Amino acid sequence: MSSEATAKASSETPQPTPPPNAKDVESQNQTPPPGYSVVGIFRRWRHEDISKKGTFGLRGSALLFSLLAFIIMASNRHGDWRDYNRYEEFRYELAIAILSSIYNGFQVWRQYRLISTGKELLSFSDQNLALIDFVGDQIMAYLLISAASSAVPMTNRMREGADNAFTDSLAASISMEFFAFFILGSSAILSGYKLVKSSCI
């Protein structure tokens, strides 16, 4: 009788569970970070897509204004003193407009290839590409504002004496370079953000 009671009591008492495996504990404690969830991945893709298209739009606008500055200045030849080639300031502005058109044309082609094919033209790391974009935008923006600013005093003096098609074309070309400067300044801010982001990853 006592043996039956002992067996019954032992069957009713809860059996101790074995300690959990260390691997099971680690798998339970490791929850995926928010950025690696499905929603986080789609949000990141969308953010990167908007960033690429925004950069493409900015560089396309900078290319347009640089080309307009170049075309307007290059065609501003009316003979005698009304010829841009006779003035060092306007030749410098034309040279920077050509350089800006080449730079922005290359960047637009590169961004278009990246958006359409998903492949980067230059085989560098993301951080190096962001650094190249940031430095290039900064240098080109500085050159644009330098060229436009150097041509403004001469244009103002000419417009005080005679306001004609030559001086109007000068003012239009300078305005286009100012617009290109502001756009490249915005692009430099975006490039700086990408550089900081790539450095933190």
C-alpha positions as CSV (number, residue, x, y, z in Angstrom):
1,M,0.0,0.0,0.0
2,S,2.8,2.4,0.9
3,S,4.6,1.6,-2.3
4,E,1.5,2.3,-4.3
5,A,1.0,5.7,-2.6
6,T,4.6,6.5,-3.1
7,A,4.3,5.7,-6.8
8,K,1.1,7.7,-7.1
9,A,2.7,10.7,-5.3
10,S,5.7,10.6,-7.5
11,S,3.5,10.5,-10.6
12,E,1.5,13.6,-9.5
13,T,4.6,15.7,-8.6
14,P,5.8,17.8,-11.7
15,Q,8.9,16.5,-13.3
16,P,11.7,19.1,-13.5
17,T,12.3,20.3,-17.1
18,P,15.8,20.2,-18.5
19,P,17.6,23.5,-18.8
20,P,17.3,25.2,-22.2
21,N,20.0,24.9,-24.7
22,A,22.3,27.9,-25.1
23,K,21.5,28.0,-28.8
24,D,17.8,28.2,-28.1
25,V,18.3,31.1,-25.7
26,E,20.4,33.0,-28.2
27,S,17.8,32.4,-31.0
28,Q,15.0,33.7,-28.7
29,N,17.0,36.8,-27.6
30,Q,18.1,37.7,-31.1
31,T,15.2,39.7,-32.6
32,P,15.7,41.3,-36.0
33,P,16.4,45.0,-36.0
34,P,13.6,47.2,-37.4
35,G,15.6,48.0,-40.5
36,Y,15.6,44.4,-41.5
37,S,11.8,43.8,-41.4
38,V,9.9,43.6,-44.6
39,V,8.4,47.1,-44.1
40,G,11.9,48.5,-43.3
41,I,13.4,47.0,-46.4
42,F,10.7,48.4,-48.7
43,R,11.0,51.8,-47.0
44,R,14.8,51.8,-47.5
45,W,14.4,50.8,-51.2
46,R,11.9,53.6,-51.7
47,H,14.2,56.1,-50.0
48,E,17.1,55.1,-52.1
49,D,15.0,55.3,-55.3
50,I,13.8,58.8,-54.4
51,S,17.4,59.8,-53.6
52,K,18.6,58.5,-57.0
53,K,15.8,60.2,-58.9
54,G,16.3,63.4,-57.0
55,T,20.0,63.5,-57.8
56,F,19.3,62.7,-61.4
57,G,16.8,65.7,-61.6
58,L,19.2,68.1,-59.9
59,R,22.1,67.2,-62.2
60,G,19.8,67.3,-65.3
61,S,18.7,70.8,-64.3
62,A,22.3,71.9,-63.7
63,L,23.3,70.5,-67.1
64,L,20.4,72.4,-68.8
65,F,21.4,75.8,-67.2
66,S,25.1,75.2,-67.9
67,L,24.4,74.5,-71.6
68,L,22.2,77.6,-71.8
69,A,25.0,79.7,-70.3
70,F,27.5,78.3,-72.7
71,I,25.2,78.7,-75.8
72,I,24.1,82.2,-75.0
73,M,27.7,83.4,-74.3
74,A,29.2,81.6,-77.3
75,S,26.7,83.2,-79.7
76,N,27.1,86.7,-78.2
77,R,29.2,88.1,-81.0
78,H,28.0,91.3,-82.6
79,G,31.2,92.9,-83.8
80,D,33.6,95.6,-82.5
81,W,33.3,95.9,-78.7
82,R,30.2,93.8,-78.6
83,D,32.1,90.6,-78.7
84,Y,32.5,88.4,-75.6
85,N,35.9,87.2,-76.9
86,R,37.4,90.7,-76.3
87,Y,36.9,90.4,-72.5
88,E,38.7,88.1,-70.1
89,E,35.8,87.9,-67.7
90,F,33.4,86.6,-70.3
91,R,36.0,84.1,-71.7
92,Y,36.4,82.8,-68.2
93,E,32.7,82.5,-67.8
94,L,32.4,80.6,-71.0
95,A,35.2,78.2,-70.1
96,I,33.5,77.4,-66.7
97,A,30.1,76.9,-68.5
98,I,31.8,74.4,-70.8
99,L,33.5,72.6,-67.9
100,S,30.2,72.5,-66.0
101,S,28.3,71.1,-69.0
102,I,30.9,68.3,-69.3
103,Y,30.8,67.5,-65.6
104,N,27.1,67.5,-65.3
105,G,26.7,65.6,-68.6
106,F,28.9,62.8,-67.3
107,Q,27.0,62.7,-64.0
108,V,23.6,62.7,-65.7
109,W,24.7,59.8,-67.9
110,R,26.1,57.9,-64.9
111,Q,22.9,58.5,-62.9
112,Y,20.7,57.4,-65.8
113,R,22.7,54.2,-66.2
114,L,22.4,53.5,-62.5
115,I,18.6,54.0,-62.5
116,S,17.9,52.1,-65.7
117,T,20.3,49.1,-65.2
118,G,21.0,49.2,-61.5
119,K,24.8,49.1,-62.2
120,E,27.3,51.8,-61.2
121,L,29.5,53.0,-64.0
122,L,32.5,53.6,-61.7
123,S,33.8,50.6,-59.8
124,F,34.4,52.2,-56.4
125,S,32.8,51.6,-53.0
126,D,29.7,53.6,-52.0
127,Q,31.7,55.8,-49.7
128,N,34.3,56.6,-52.3
129,L,31.6,57.4,-54.9
130,A,29.8,59.6,-52.4
131,L,33.1,61.4,-51.7
132,I,33.8,61.9,-55.4
133,D,30.3,63.4,-55.9
134,F,30.6,65.6,-52.9
135,V,34.0,67.0,-53.8
136,G,33.0,67.4,-57.5
137,D,29.8,69.2,-56.7
138,Q,31.6,71.5,-54.3
139,I,34.4,72.4,-56.8
140,M,32.1,72.9,-59.7
141,A,29.7,75.1,-57.6
142,Y,32.6,77.2,-56.5
143,L,33.8,77.7,-60.1
144,L,30.3,78.6,-61.3
145,I,29.8,81.3,-58.6
146,S,33.4,82.5,-59.2
147,A,32.8,82.9,-63.0
148,A,29.4,84.5,-62.6
149,S,30.6,86.9,-60.0
150,S,33.6,88.0,-62.0
151,A,31.4,88.8,-65.0
152,V,28.8,90.8,-63.1
153,P,30.8,94.1,-62.6
154,M,31.8,94.4,-66.2
155,T,28.3,93.7,-67.4
156,N,26.9,96.4,-65.0
157,R,29.3,99.0,-66.3
158,M,28.4,98.1,-69.9
159,R,24.7,98.3,-69.2
160,E,25.1,101.8,-67.7
161,G,26.5,103.1,-71.0
162,A,24.4,101.1,-73.5
163,D,21.6,98.6,-72.9
164,N,21.4,96.4,-76.0
165,A,21.2,92.8,-77.2
166,F,24.9,92.2,-76.3
167,T,24.5,93.3,-72.6
168,D,21.1,91.5,-72.4
169,S,22.8,88.2,-73.5
170,L,25.6,88.7,-71.0
171,A,23.0,89.1,-68.2
172,A,21.1,86.1,-69.4
173,S,24.3,83.9,-69.5
174,I,25.3,85.1,-66.0
175,S,21.8,84.3,-64.7
176,M,22.0,80.8,-66.1
177,E,25.3,80.2,-64.3
178,F,23.8,81.5,-61.0
179,F,20.9,79.0,-61.4
180,A,23.4,76.2,-62.1
181,F,25.3,77.2,-59.0
182,F,22.3,77.0,-56.7
183,I,21.3,73.6,-58.1
184,L,24.8,72.2,-57.7
185,G,24.8,73.6,-54.2
186,S,21.7,71.6,-53.5
187,S,23.3,68.5,-55.1
188,A,26.3,69.0,-52.9
189,I,24.1,68.9,-49.8
190,L,22.6,65.7,-51.0
191,S,26.0,64.3,-51.8
192,G,27.2,65.2,-48.3
193,Y,24.2,63.4,-46.8
194,K,25.1,60.3,-48.8
195,L,28.7,60.6,-47.7
196,V,27.8,60.7,-44.0
197,K,25.3,57.9,-44.4
198,S,27.8,55.7,-46.2
199,S,30.4,56.5,-43.5
200,C,28.0,55.4,-40.7
201,I,27.1,52.1,-42.3
